[in-house]
């Protein structure tokens, strides 16, 4: 029997498109054992897993005040959690500007509002973090506008209807992921400008 993640079987994860990042994220958390993780877009699946397996979690919300309240009400009592929000047109840039040049971050989980995900992923290359992005089969998140810096790679993991992707500069980690998951595709350089999309939400609504 396969391992359950947050009490969910693989079949249950497949049936819930909002949780399809869990197998990839869980694998990377076990592999990397991050001391500090940035969650760009908090959620009922990612936040508890990151709190369980990361040393310190900084969780950012820029899309919805209502969503921020739902998640913060549930998890704000955890001493390992730092909550940040700026619900505004310039919220993403304001928060990134506040981080400064000395960010120490091992892992970024990227699942925020539609206008900020590609910006967060681009910025994370400056920190040297491994970036996990969700919903990468959808063009609306502008992942194809990310310029991969020298030595950086992007891997689409397409085992689930809602794709999850990993961006890093560690070829050994990319190899491990390609051995762990069945359907993958790697981009380098300007390759993401021509990234594959399904144009499909990938989940039952």
N, C-alpha and C positions, 0 to 999 in steps of 0.2 A: 504494500500500500504506500502511495506517495505521501510525502510530508504535507501536513496541513500548515497553512500560513494564516495567522489570526483566526484559527479555527475553521478556515475554508479549505475545501478540497480543490484540486485542479479543475474538476468539473464545475464546481460552484464559481470559481474564478472566471472560467470561460463564459459562463452564463451571465456574468456581471461585468460588462465592459469597463466600468469605473474602477475595477480592481485588477485589471490585467497587468499592471506594472508590478504587482506583488512578487511574482516568482523572480523577476530580474532584480528587483530592489533587494529582496531577501538574500539572493545569492551574493550580490555585491557587498551587502552589509557584513555577511559572514567572511567574505574574502578580504575586504579592506579594513574592517574593524575601525571605522572612523571615530576620531575623538571629537570632531566638530562637523556637523552637517547643516546645510542650509536648505530649507524647504521653501521653494518659491511657489506658493499656492497651497494652502493647507487643506487637509481632507480627512474623511472618516476612515480611510484605509491606510494612506501613507503616514499620517501623523502618529498613530499608535505604534506602527511598526518601527518608525524611526526613533521614537522615544524608547522603545524596548531595546534597540540594538545600536544606538549611537550614544556617544558620551554626552555631548551637548547638542541641542537642536535649536536653531534659530528659524522660526517659521514666519514667513512674510505673506501678507495679503494686500493686494492692490486692486482687486476687482469688485468686491462686494462687502459692504458693511454688515449686511444680514448674515452672510456666510462667515465672516470673521467672528461675529458674536456666537454663532452656533458652535464653531470649533473651539473658540477660546473658553466658552462656558464649560465645555466638557474636559478640557485638558490644561487649563491655566494653573491648576494647583500643583503641577509637576515642577519640581525645582530645577530640572534639566532643560526646561523649555523657556526660550526667550521669544516673545511675541512682538511683531512689528507690523504696522499697517500705514498705508497712505492711499486712501481711496480717492484718487483724483487723476486727471489726464496725465499729469507729470509725476505721478506717484512712484513709478518704477525708477525713473531717473533720479528723483530726490533720495530714495532709499539707497540706490547704488552710490550716489555721491557721498552719502553719509558713511558708507563703509570705509572710504579712504583707500590708500594704496597698500595697506599692511594687513589685508584680510587673510586670516588663516582658516582654511576650509578644505576638508578632505573630500567631501561628497556634496553634490547639489542635486536635489530632486526638483525637477522643473515641470510644474503642472499648474501654472497660474493663469491669469486672464489672457485672452487671445492676442493682445497687443504687446505683451511683455515677455513671452517665453523666449523668443529669439534674442532679445536684448540680454536677458539673464544668462543665456547660454554663451553668447559672445563675450560677456564680461567675465564669466567663469574661467575662460582660458587664461586670463591674467593671473588667476589665483592658483592655477595648476590643478584644479579639482577635477575629479571624475564627475561627469554630468549625466544624469538619467532623465530623459525627457519622455513625456507621455503624449498619446494621441498623434503620433508622428506620421500616421497615414493621411492626415488631414492637412490640406494646403493652407487653410485659414490661419494657422499658427506661424506662418512665415519661416519655417525651419530652413527653407531653401535660400534664404537671404544670409545665412550665417557663413562667414568667411573663416574657413579652418586655417589656423596658423601653421607654420612649418612644424611637421612632426605630429600634428594632431589628426585623429581619425574619428569618424562617425560611423556607428554600426546600427542599422535598422534591425530589430529583432521582430520577426513577423509571424511568430508561432501562434499569436492570438489575433482575433479580428481587430482589436484596437492595439496598434503597434506601440512598442516602447523602444527607445533608442539610447545608446550609450556613446558619449563623446569623451575621449581621453587621449593621452599621448603615450600610452603604455601598450606596445604591441603584444606583450605577453598576456595582458588582460584581455585584449581583443581575441587572441587565440583561444584562451580559456572559454570565453563566451561563445565562440563559434563551435567549440566542442560540446558545450552544455546545451545550446539551443539549436533547433533544426533548420530554421529558415532565417538566414541573415544576409545582409548586404553591407559592404563597407565603402565609405566615401573618403577621399582625401583631397587636399588642395581646394580647387574651385568646383569639385565634383558635386557638392550639395546644390549648386545652382541648377543642376539637372536631376535633382532627387525624384525618386518614384513616389507617387501618391495614389491612393485608391479613390479619393474624392468621396469617401464613405465614412459616415459617423462611426460605423463599426459596432454599434450596440443597439439593442432593442430599447425603444423609448415608450 
